[in-house]
Amino acid sequence: MTIENLSSNKSFDGWHKQYRHQSDSLGCAMRFAIYLPPQVSNGQRVPVLYWLSGLTCTDENFMNKAGAHRVAAELGIAIVAPDTSPRGEDIPDDDSYDLGQGAGFYVNASESPWNQHYHMYDYVLNELPALIESVFPVTDQRSIAGHSMGGHGALVLALRNSDRYQSVSAFSPISNPVNCPWGKKAFTAYLGKDTSRWADYDASMLLRESRRFVPALVDQGDADNFLTEQLHPEALMTAAEITNYPLELNFRQGYDHSYYFISSFIESHLRFHQKHLFKE
Ligand SMILES: N[C@@H](CCC(=O)N[C@@H](CS)C(=O)NCC(=O)O)C(=O)O
């Protein structure tokens, strides 16, 4: 397995690095970013938080804008940020920002032309952690977090794989994609018109059925311009009430959908994950 280092920058006594590798599950070259906290320089292995970004993002948005390195350095947590879809000239795409490259929705597509490459669910669940754990000084303790489309991805991956993640958190997640325009458009294209096949990728529906709980934290700005039409956190809240799910959902007054919101609360998310990542 070869991976190519593209950049290295010292940050808060740790390192931010970007890599490219050939992905088997996606059938293309993929880029990811990793923040390695200073503890790894002392020979320690550290747990990993996977961060899934939203529509139009690459591996760079979170690392550049969230301001997460200082607290990750203090807590001794590595952060891995993959790209949001397969990419390249030979990879199917769409002119709109919410489908195709930059909009993989963390699903395994079953429909042509997407089904050959759009397997972000498998990539994030299996291929990427296997690569990270074989190359970097990390433990097998993982948590997962994300924003918007990535918040949807993080919740779905954790709810379906409670044995793989210690905790999950999300900012402004697409909480009930089967009932919003972004989700309906993406799921119709990637999964087909048969809506019964969409439930496996809907956090609110999965949460209603969940039996094994991964501790979950969600923050949502009440001035988010996507809140009413696209995000539907109330569906998540109702599902959590039905199953008594350990979900903390905070509405944050005046905050919008941007990385200004994420950077304002990322510290509390990292400290939430720390409690679960360092449990024996
Ligand atoms: N229509 C908007 C939607 C995209 C959007 O808001 N993306 C969010 C995630 S859903 C984001 O993180 N954008 C990149 C950034 O703020 O760095 C656009 O194209 O800018």
The ligand as a MOL file (V3000), in Angstrom:
LIG
                    3D

  0  0  0     0  0            999 V3000
M  V30 BEGIN CTAB
M  V30 COUNTS 20 19 0 0 0
M  V30 BEGIN ATOM
M  V30 1 N -24.8580 26.5480 -2.0880 0
M  V30 2 C -23.7980 26.5170 -1.1370 0
M  V30 3 C -23.8830 25.2360 -0.3450 0
M  V30 4 C -22.6200 24.6530 0.0500 0
M  V30 5 C -22.3620 24.7260 1.5370 0
M  V30 6 O -22.9580 25.5030 2.3140 0
M  V30 7 N -21.4480 23.8960 1.9430 0
M  V30 8 C -21.1000 23.7990 3.3280 0
M  V30 9 C -21.4020 22.3940 3.7710 0
M  V30 10 S -23.0980 21.9880 3.4320 0
M  V30 11 C -19.6080 24.0580 3.4850 0
M  V30 12 O -18.9950 23.5780 4.4210 0
M  V30 13 N -19.0210 24.8270 2.5600 0
M  V30 14 C -17.5940 25.0430 2.5140 0
M  V30 15 C -17.0170 26.0090 3.4840 0
M  V30 16 O -17.7600 26.7760 4.1410 0
M  V30 17 O -15.7730 26.0010 3.6420 0
M  V30 18 C -22.4890 26.6920 -1.8870 0
M  V30 19 O -22.3050 26.1600 -2.9910 0
M  V30 20 O -21.6210 27.3870 -1.3430 0
M  V30 END ATOM
M  V30 BEGIN BOND
M  V30 1 1 1 2
M  V30 2 1 2 3
M  V30 3 1 2 18
M  V30 4 1 3 4
M  V30 5 1 4 5
M  V30 6 2 5 6
M  V30 7 1 5 7
M  V30 8 1 7 8
M  V30 9 1 8 9
M  V30 10 1 8 11
M  V30 11 1 9 10
M  V30 12 2 11 12
M  V30 13 1 11 13
M  V30 14 1 13 14
M  V30 15 1 14 15
M  V30 16 2 15 16
M  V30 17 1 15 17
M  V30 18 2 18 19
M  V30 19 1 18 20
M  V30 END BOND
M  V30 END CTAB
M  END
